[in-house]
Every structure is written in C-alpha cells, then in structure tokens.
C-alpha cells in the first residue's frame, strides 16, 4: 500500500515548547505510527516545499485517565521534530504563530 504525504503528516503540534523551537528552525508534527524518518522527511518536503536537514521521531505513550469509576488510557502516537536545512524557507503555516 502506498502512503501519501497527507497520510504520514497528521497534524502540527502547537505547544509552548514547540513554539520555542520554531526560532531554531525546528517544527513539530504528529505523524503516522508506522512512518519512518525518510517518509516523514519526504512528506514535509512535498507538502510545504522546504528542504529538511534532520528528523527526530519519538513514540509517545498513552497516559492513564479516569472517568468516574472507569479507567483507561489515551491513544499512543508518534511525534516528529523536523529541522530545516540552512537557507531553506520557513513553513508559512507557522509564521503567524511566532
């Protein structure tokens, strides 16, 4: 099965820590759990038209949550921190957030 770039990049992560990384050219995304670093790099370059220098991926474990007497966990997901190459343009979506 062929994965498209939109199947790999699920959504951007917008937190205080990820906004601080924007100044260093690092962008954070939630990605498909089965995606590897090469697929993430190709997807970001295709969708946003930028040049990627490095990709770091992290498996995020589900956290325990309670709803009254019932207990469960939130879903597990995968996070990718993408570092852009020197001289590459920025991702326009994040420009208004800085």
N, C-alpha and C positions, 0 to 999 in steps of 0.2 A: 504494500500500500504506500503510495506516495503522499508525503506530508507537504502541505503548502506552508508558506511563511505565516499565514494567519492561523494555521493550526498549531504552530510552535509558540509564537508570542501570544499569550492570553491577555495580559493587561499590564500597564505600568504600575509600579509600586510607588505611592506618594506618601512618604513619611518624613519626619524631621531629619532623620539620619540620611535618607536617600537624597533629600534636597541639599544637604551639606556636600554630598559627593558630586553634585552637578558642577560645582565650581572647579573640580578636578577632571571634568570630562567623563565621569562615571554615571551610567544610567542603570536603573534597576527595573527588572521586569519579572512578572510571574510567567513561567514557561511550562510547556507540557512536561509531565514527569518522565516521559520516555526520550525527550530530546537530549542530544549530546552537545558539547561545546561548538563543534563545527556547524551543526544545524542551526544553533542559536545565532552564531556569527553571520551565516549566510542569510538568515531570515531578517535580522536587523539591517543588514546592508541593503537587502532588496526592498523592504518596506520604507525605510527612512532615507535611503540614498546617501549613507555615510560610510566612512572607512573605519572598520573595527580593528583595534590593536590586540585586545585581550578579552577573554571571557572567563569569569569565575562562576561556578554553579554551587548551589547549596540546597540540600534536601531539608525542608522544614517539616518537623514532626507535628502531628496533630496534638492539640492541647486538651486536657480533660476539662469538661464543662458539665455543670449540673443544671437541671430544670426541675426544681422541686425535689421529689424523691428519685427522679431518673438521672442517670449519669451516662455520659457518652464522651466522644472525642470529636474535635473538629477535623476536617479532612487534611491529609498530608498533601504538600505541594512542593514545587521546585522553584527556586529563585535564581535568577541570573543577574550578575553585575557585569555590565558591558563597559569596557574602557575604549574610548575612541582614539584613533591614531592622531599624532601631532599634525596640525594643519587641516584636519577634517572639519567640515561644517558641523554646527550643533544640530540637535534634533528639535525641530520647530515646535512640537507639542509641548516640550518642557520649558521653552523660552519665557512664556508668560508666568511661570510659577516661581521663578527665581526672585 
